[in-house]
Amino acid sequence: METKFTPGPWETSKRIDDRMVSTSELEIADVSMVDPCEKRGFKFSEQSKANAQLVAAAPDLYAALERMARLHRHDGCLCQPINRTCAPCQADEALAKARGE
């Protein structure tokens, strides 16, 4: 399926606490935690940095999962419609979620 998100690679920006996610030409996201107790409302933490790194890995993770799902997809899935627990079904659901479906 065709994706609508910005193609990777994405990386964390080194200029602001490693919390910005961008391509070489475009900012994708500012991953910071909002803390109403902080004066400025933002809290830059190790968790914000880790979240930014996870977001930056998203295009690579999507592509890897898509390849793995294609290789391991099988005819005649044994999952129940209510409880789709086999790895290919879980991969398909995660990929659809990433595409906004």
N, C-alpha and C positions, 0 to 999 in steps of 0.2 A: 504494500500500500504506500501511496505517496504521503510524505509528511509535510507539514506546513511550518515546522519550526526552523529556526536559523541553522544552517549546516555547521558542523564543527570544523575544526577543533575549537573548543572553548577553553579558556584558562582563567585562573584567578589573577587579578591585577595586583601588582606589587606596590602600587602607589598609595593605596588606602587600606592598610591593615589586611590585605589579602581577602577582602570581602566582596569586591567587585568581580563579576563574571563577565567576560567579554570575548569577542573574536579579535582578530588583529585590526578590524575596522569598526566594530559596533559593540556598544555596551549591551549586555543581555540582562543583567540583574544586579541589584545592590542587595546583598544578603546580610542584613543586620537585624538584631533583635530589638524590638521596641520595648522600652522599659519606662513606664510613666513616672517612676521615682527618680530617674536620671534628669538632670537639668535640661539637657537637649533632647531627651526622649529616646535616644539611641544608646545601645550598650554594645560595644565591640568586644567580643569575647572569643575564646578559643572555639566555642560552639558555633559562633557566626562564621569563623574561618573554616571549620569543618563542614558546615552547611554549604558554603561557597564552593569548596572543593568537590562535594558531592554533586552540586548543580553543574559545575564545569565538566564533570565526567559524563553527564547525561547523554550527549550525542554518541559517545563511544560505547556506553552501556547499552543504549538502544540498538546500535548496529550489531553489537556482539550477541545480544539476546535474540535479535531478529535472525541472525545466521544460525544460532543454536536451535531455535524453534523450527526453522526450515529443515535443518538436518535431522531433527528428532521427531518431526511431526509424523504421525502414523494414521493410517486409515482405521476406522472402527475404534474410536476412542472408548475406553472402558469406564470413563467417568459417568457418574449419574448427573443428569441436568442440573440438579440442585447443588451438588457438591463436586464441582469441577476441580479435582485436586491433582491430576497428573501434570507433570512438568510442562509439556507442550500447551496444555489448556491454560495453565497459569501464565505462561509466557505470552500467549495470545491475548489474554485479558490485560496484562500489564502493558503490552504494546498498544492495544486499543485505548487504554487509559491515557497513555502518553500522547496519542494522536487526538485526544479529546472526544473519543467516540463513546 
